[in-house]
Amino acid sequence: MAESITIICSLLAMTRELQKFLVIDIGSSVIKTYIFSSSDYVVEREIKINEALSPGTFTVMFTEVINLIQKDHLIHLIFVVIPGVIDDKGRCVTYIQEWPRWENVPLSDWLEVRVKRKVLLISKDSFTLLNDVRSRIKNLNNKKPQLFEQSV
């Protein structure tokens, strides 16, 4: 899990010119969205889920969520934090054990076509939410990259 946050923060440190970006963090019963600007944390939303989502349902649901968010915030980059295995290119969900039918799903491509934004997939070990995404990304503005190397 700490590795996922480190990857997100490293990518963001390289793309500091972005105005706003979105992190979608998949938990077992809730999916959180975090919106950040290049200078500050903006807003967090929770979406309750009662069951495992199929790849198609997830894609449709989050296309709508992202489009709603983009009405108020111009999002430049989207990170989707997946509790499963992702291919070497970070484009395809290879497998999510707890969610059936999530095998070789080209999620980045599916979302990018619909929301017209770059989507990056990042793997995490479990459905546990990344609790400190907000504080770690906010630290980008303090220009202390060594903080991102610490484990959670």
C-alpha positions in Angstrom: 0.0 0.0 0.0 2.8 2.4 0.8 4.3 1.6 -2.6 1.1 2.8 -4.3 1.3 6.1 -2.5 5.0 6.4 -3.4 4.2 5.8 -7.1 1.4 8.3 -7.1 3.5 11.0 -5.4 6.5 10.3 -7.6 4.4 10.7 -10.7 2.8 13.9 -9.4 6.2 15.3 -8.5 7.2 14.9 -12.1 3.9 16.5 -13.3 3.7 19.5 -11.0 2.4 21.7 -13.8 -0.9 19.9 -13.7 -3.7 22.1 -12.3 -6.0 19.4 -11.0 -5.9 15.6 -10.8 -8.2 12.9 -9.5 -7.4 9.8 -7.5 -10.0 7.0 -7.5 -9.3 4.6 -4.6 -11.2 1.3 -4.6 -12.2 -0.1 -1.2 -14.3 -3.2 -0.3 -17.5 -1.3 0.4 -16.7 2.3 -0.6 -14.8 3.9 -3.4 -13.2 7.3 -2.6 -12.4 10.0 -5.0 -9.9 12.7 -4.1 -9.4 15.8 -6.1 -6.2 17.7 -5.8 -4.9 20.9 -7.4 -1.2 21.4 -7.9 -1.2 23.6 -4.8 -3.8 22.0 -2.5 -6.2 19.3 -1.7 -9.6 20.2 -3.0 -12.4 17.7 -2.2 -13.1 14.1 -1.2 -16.2 12.1 -2.1 -17.3 8.6 -1.1 -19.4 6.2 -3.2 -20.9 3.3 -1.3 -20.9 0.0 -3.1 -22.8 -3.1 -1.9 -21.3 -5.7 -4.1 -18.4 -6.4 -6.5 -18.7 -4.3 -9.6 -18.3 -5.8 -13.0 -15.8 -4.1 -15.3 -18.6 -2.6 -17.4 -20.5 -1.3 -14.5 -17.4 0.3 -13.0 -16.5 1.9 -16.3 -20.0 3.4 -16.8 -20.3 4.5 -13.1 -17.0 6.2 -13.1 -17.4 7.8 -16.5 -20.5 9.5 -15.0 -18.7 10.4 -11.8 -15.7 11.8 -13.6 -17.9 13.8 -16.0 -19.8 15.3 -13.0 -16.6 16.2 -11.2 -15.3 17.8 -14.4 -18.2 20.2 -14.5 -16.8 21.9 -11.4 -13.1 21.0 -11.7 -10.9 20.8 -14.9 -9.2 17.4 -14.3 -5.9 16.9 -16.1 -4.9 13.4 -14.9 -6.7 10.5 -13.3 -5.2 7.8 -11.1 -7.2 4.6 -10.4 -5.8 2.6 -7.4 -6.7 -1.0 -8.0 -6.7 -3.8 -5.4 -5.3 -6.3 -7.8 -2.7 -7.1 -10.5 -2.0 -4.7 -13.3 -0.1 -5.4 -16.5 3.5 -4.1 -17.0 2.3 -1.1 -19.0 -0.1 0.0 -16.2 -3.0 0.0 -18.7 -4.9 -3.2 -18.0 -6.2 -4.9 -14.9 -4.9 -8.4 -15.1 -6.8 -9.8 -12.1 -8.8 -8.8 -9.0 -9.3 -11.8 -6.8 -12.4 -10.6 -4.9 -14.2 -9.2 -8.1 -15.2 -11.9 -10.6 -14.8 -11.1 -14.3 -11.9 -8.7 -13.7 -9.4 -10.5 -15.9 -7.5 -8.7 -18.6 -9.7 -5.6 -18.5 -8.2 -2.6 -20.5 -9.6 -0.1 -17.9 -7.3 2.8 -18.8 -8.3 2.6 -22.4 -12.0 2.3 -21.6 -12.0 5.3 -19.3 -9.7 7.5 -21.5 -12.0 7.1 -24.5 -15.0 8.2 -22.4 -13.5 11.0 -20.3 -10.9 12.3 -22.7 -8.2 12.4 -19.9 -5.1 10.3 -19.3 -5.8 7.5 -16.8 -3.1 5.7 -14.9 -3.6 2.4 -13.1 -1.8 1.7 -9.9 -1.9 -1.6 -8.0 -2.3 -1.9 -4.2 -2.2 -5.1 -2.1 -5.7 -5.1 -0.8 -9.1 -3.3 -0.7 -7.8 -1.2 2.3 -8.2 2.5 1.4 -5.1 4.6 1.1 -5.8 6.8 4.2 -2.9 9.2 3.8 -3.2 10.1 0.1 -4.3 13.6 1.1 -1.4 14.4 3.4 1.2 12.8 1.2 0.1 14.8 -1.9 -0.2 18.0 0.0 3.4 17.6 1.0 4.4 17.9 -2.7 4.0 21.6 -2.2 6.5 21.6 0.6 9.1 20.1 -1.8 10.1 17.3 0.5 10.2 14.3 -1.8 11.9 12.2 0.9 8.5 12.0 2.7 7.2 9.9 -0.1 9.7 7.2 0.5 8.5 6.5 4.0 6.2 3.5 4.5 2.7 3.9 5.9 
